[in-house]
């Protein structure tokens, strides 16, 4: 939390305690999170009259983005659901990663001040509450390794899956930019990739006369395609956030424009490391938030084109998994 504290207050340990942190600190609400007997983080949960307050959810770097945080959060939500109360929490305004995490898990922003964004997740019908919901209100939190036998929520997609999506998306973008639709449709069918089209892509390609919005949306996907090709190590560097990519250049990399079959391209695909992909995800999230915050507050943002960065954000979110969401359903939360 140190970088966020310094960005918010200008120092790590302020001499003053404006929020009364020390006075409000209550050890009985704080629990060490353990995985296979080793401490990996801390969580603080407190029941209030009208809500369950999630005060803290901190994990070590090596245990982020692998499903641990999502499992802990689900436990808190289940606890609150069982007693029919909403979950409330707050995140520092500078911590856009945490904000995106809570938005992705169904929390809503209630209000924002200069330092923090405040969230809530309302309970479902109490009748649907899980009867065996765990309770952080009266037990310590210890997690067993077996809780993570299932694939993590954001499981990075493999190279072959990314390669198939890249081939399909290149055809969609090319059609939007005026390439021979009939030939590309025939190639998609003969290559077994027709079934890979998303519902929106299928609507666009099969329309006798796609509307202007469909054409624009399809052509803008070239920026998302850029991230797919970068993840496969076919593009060495992502252009600046104000620089539109050149989709014509992608034809030198992909069938059917090169002398390589779809099968050969897919089977030979290799992708960058998980660490590189997550670093790019965080970078694009920060850029997108910068642009969106500028728009919300009616400020200029000369270093980021929000249209470009939103598409690139979409591409990297799909690559890193986004809870297994299909292409059309991936969001670009900031």
N, C-alpha and C positions, 0 to 999 in steps of 0.2 A: 504493500500500500504506500510505501514511501514516495514513489514518483507522483502519485495522485495527491498525496498530502502536500507535497512541496509545490505542486502546480496550483493547488487550491489556496493554501495559506502562506506560501512562500518559505516554509520551513517544515521540518519533520516533527519536531516536538515544540509546539507553541508554548511560550511562557504563560499565556493566558489560556483559560479553558472555557471558551464562550458557550460551548454546548453542554458543559457539565459532565464530560465523559468520565472523569475520574470519580465524581460523586455518584454517577449513575451506574458505574460498573458493579455488576452483581455476579460473582463467580458461580452461583447456583444455576444460572441460566446459560453458562458457557460449557461446551462439551468438546473434548478432543476427538477428532475423527481419526480412526485407526483402520488401516488396511493390512491384513495379514499380520496384525500385531504391531505394526509400525505407525507412529503418528504422522499424518499427512496434511492435517489442517485443523481448523476450528470452526464451530458453528454455534451461534447463540440464538436461542428461541425463547420468547416470553409470551405467555397468555395474558391478554388484557381483557377488559370488560367487553369490548366490542370487536376484537380482532386477535389474531395470532401474529405477533411481531417477529419478523426475521431480522434480527439486529446485525448479524454477521454471517458470512459464508465465505471463508478464505481457504484456499488450497495452495499447496506448493506448486511451483511451475510445472514440474514433471507429471503432476496429476490433474492438469487442466486439459480440457478438450478430449477427454477419453470416456466421458459418461459418468464420472464420479459426482461432479456437481449437479448434474441432472437427476441422479438418483437421490441425492440428499434433498434437493428441492422438492422432488416428488413426495418424499417422506413428510416434509413439513406441510405440503398442500393436503396430503391425505389426513394428517393429524387434524388440521383445521376443518377439513370437510366433515370429519367424523363428529365434530361438535358444532357444525353449522356456522362457522365464523370465517370471514375473509382473511387472507394473508396480506399483511402490509409490510413494506420494506422501503428503503431508500438507497440510492447510489450516488456517489459523487458525480457532479455534472461533467467533470473531465474524464470520467471512466466510461467511455462509450462502449467498451467491450462488455462490461457488466450490464449496461442498459440493453444492449442487443440480446444478451443471454436471457434476461427476464422477459423481454418482449416476445422472444421466440417461444417461451414457455407459457404464453397466455396472459401475462400481466399487463395491466393498463396503467398509463401515466395519469395520475390524479392532479398533480400540480408540480411546478418547478420553481425553485428560488435560485439565488445567485450561486449557491454552492452545491445543491443537491436536486436530484429528480426523485419524486415520490411515486411509488407503484402500489397497486392493489390487485389481487385476484379474488374475485367473488366466489362464494361457494355455490355448488349446484344445488338442486333440490335435496334437502336433507335426507329424504327417503332413499336417495341413490348413494348415500355415503357408504364407504367400504366398512363392513363391520369389524374388520381386523386391522384398522388403520393404526400404524405405530404412533407412539407419543414421545416427542422430545420434551414434553412438559414434566415428565417424571422419570426419565432414564437417561443414562449416558449414551452417546452415539458411538457404536463400534461396528465397523463394516468388515465383512468377511470377503475374501477374494472370490468365493463362489458366487457372490452377488453379481459378478461381472462376467459370467460365462456367456451371456448373450452379447451380440455385437453392440458396440457402443453407439450412442445416439448419432454422433457425427462420425461415421466411419468413412474415411477417404475412399473415393471410388478408384477402382483399379485401372491400369493403363488401357486395357482392352475396352472397358466400358466407356472411358473418355474418348478413345479413338473412334468408336462407333458413333458417338454423339457428335464428334467433330466432323465426320464425313457427312452425316445427315444435315448438320447445321450449315456446312459449306454449300450444299446444294440449295438449301432454303435461301441463304443470302444471295447466291448467284442468280437464282430465279428472280428475286426482288430487284436485282440490279440489271436485269435484262437478258440473261443467258437463256439458251433454248430450253424451255420448260419440258417439252415433250421428251427430249433426249435425256435430261436429268431424271425425270420420272421413270423412264425405262431403265436407266442405270440403277436407280435405287431398288427397283423391283428385282432386277436380275441379280443384284448383289445381296439380296436378302435383307436390305436395310429399310424397306418400306414400312415394316412394322415398328421401326424405331422412331418414326415421326410422332411428335407430341400432338395432342388434339388441336392446339392452335396452329401448329405447322400444317397439319393435315387440312384444316379448314382453308388455310391460305393457298396451299398448292392445288387443291381440288376445286377451288372457286373458278367459275368461268371468267369472271371479272372481279378480282379481289379489289376491295375498296382502298382508298388512299391510305387510311390508317394501317391496314394490314401490310401494305407494301412498306411503309415507313418503319413499322415495328420490326418487320423481317430484315430490312437492310441494317437497322441499328444493331441487330444481333451479331454483326461482324465484330463488335467490341467484346462481346462475350466469347465468341469464337477465338479471338486473340488469346484469351486466358487459357482456353482449352489447349491450344497449340503450344503456348508457353509451358503449360504443365507437362506436356509430352516432350519438352526440351527441343521443340522444333523452331521456336522463336527464342532467341537468346535474351532479349530485353524488352520490357514493356515500355512503350512510348510515354511521354509526359501526359499528365492528366488533362491537358488542353489540346492534345494532338490526336486527331482522328486517324485510326489505322487504315491501311490500304488493303482491302480484301482481295484485290487483284493479285497481290504478291503471294497470297496463300495458295493460289493455283499451282505454284511451282513446288508445293509441298504435298499436295493431296491428289489421290485418284478421284475422279476419272481423268484429271488433267495431266497426270504423270503416268508413265508406263509401269504401273503397279496395280495389282488387283486389290479390291477392298479387303479380301482375306489376308493377303500378304501384309498390307498396311496394319491391319488390326493385330495380327499375330506378332508382328515385329515391334509393336509399340512399347515404349518404356517411359515411365514418368519420373518427375523429380521427387525428392524425398518428402515425407510427410512434414518435416520441419520447415522446408522451403515453402510448401503450400500454405501452412498455417501462418508463416511470416507474411506472405503475400496477402492472405485473408485479412490479417490485422492492419496491414498498410492500407488496403483498399477501404476497409471499414472506417479508418481514421479520415481518409480523404473524402469519403462520401459524407461523413458527419460534418466535416469542415464546410463542404458545399451546402449541405442542407441547413446547417445552423446559420450560415450567411444568408440564405434565402429567407428563413423564418424571421430573421432580425433585419431584413432589408439592407444587407451589407454587400459590397462588391466582393467577389471571390476570384481574382484574376488568375490564380494558379490551378484552379480546378473547374472543369466543365462538368456540370452535374449530370448531363445526359450521357457523356462518355463514361464517367465513373460509375454510374448506376448500372450500366450494362456489364462493365467489367466486374463489378461487385456481384451481379447475378451469376456470372460465369464461375467465379471462384467459390461462391457459396455452394453451387451445385457440385463442384469438384470435391470439396471437403466433406460432402455428404448431406448436410442440412437435414438430418433426421431421416434420410432415405426418401425425401420428397422428390416427386418427378419434376422434370424440367419446367413445365408451366407453373408449378406451384411453389417454386423456390422464391422466397421474398428477399428483399434487400433492406432489412431492418437496420436502423442506425440508433 
